[in-house]
Amino acid sequence: MKGLRWPFRYGLGNAGLVLGALCMVVTSGFAQEQNPSLGAGKTPGSIVGGFNDVHAVPPGGPAPRLADGHVDMSGLWYPNNAGRMLEGAYPVDRDVFRQFDPKATPEAPLVFKPGMAEKYKSPVPYGTCDQAGTPSSITMQENQHGPLWITQKPGMFTILIEYPLTVRMIHTDGRPHDKDPDPTFNGDASTRWEGDTLVVDVIAIDDRLRNVAVGFPGESGAWLHSDQEHIVERFTRSSKNYLTYQITIDDPVVLAKPWTSAPRHWTLGPAADDWQEYFCTHNEEPDEYKKMQENDAKTKGK
């Protein structure tokens, strides 16, 4: 995948990519729109990376289990059906690229209480790095397309997310919520098992965190929440190669009723895939932007 992923994110809004990558996404998208004769997922000839020949991975057999009998969700997971890194510019069949089929599993829109949309909707400003937190670190991958890594053992469920750099250590030993938890961006989690589904109940989420790419597309639809927000996450490994993530958000101050997402598919990637190091920098800072320009000039001069 070298050369096809970007190790820095410069706060370029929705896609979170460097300017050159953003331009590639836009121009490639226009090219596909203006040439419908190619059909979904088809391009004239082969392209670098073989993205014109990407298919959904098979189920791969039953999910593995831990010594305690629970499904083991460990692995590197990509937010698509392909089992590999994809970006919006790649000419990939939409059924493979997207995480759910809206016809098969429709997703109801968010319903705000009167006046609350105007008060709490808060698009991510241009040049602002995404804040890591629950559930946004996972849900924003609908736009960012980055992987997450799960490591599981009896009593502990650990989630590592490539961008924004996130670490979540979730106890699965049945302990309840803290009686008086301090707000954090990932919140206070309590868990239970419902069959082969791990249910993560999250409260005490810092109300400075935006809910991103949840309920409507893109960072332009992000919204802030109250200190009463309550999130229930459901992780299900339905087979060796497929993981499903679904959330319910309840915020009695902001929302007229709880909102539940469609179950979103993630697919298992190769164990040999390298973890990429991403840093978000604010390119509106003059010194940082000057360095970027100087580096570009040096590269062009070679």
Buried (B, 14 or more C-beta within 10 A) or exposed (E): EEEEBBEEBBBBBBBBBBEEBBEBBEEBEEEBEEEEEBEEBEBEEEEEBEBBEBEBBEEEEEBEEBEEEBBBBBBBBBBBBBBBBBBBBBBBBEEBBBBBEEEEEEBEEBEBBEEBBEEBBBBBEEBBBBBBBBBBBBBBBBBBBBBBBBBBEEEEBBBBBBBBEBEBEBEBEEEEBEEEEEBEBBBBBBBEBEEBBBBBBBBBBBBEBBBBBBBEEBBEBBBBBBEBBBBBBBBBBBBBBBBBBBBBBBBEBBBEEBBBBBBBBBBBBEEEBEEBEBEBBEBEEEEEBEEBEEEEEEEEEE
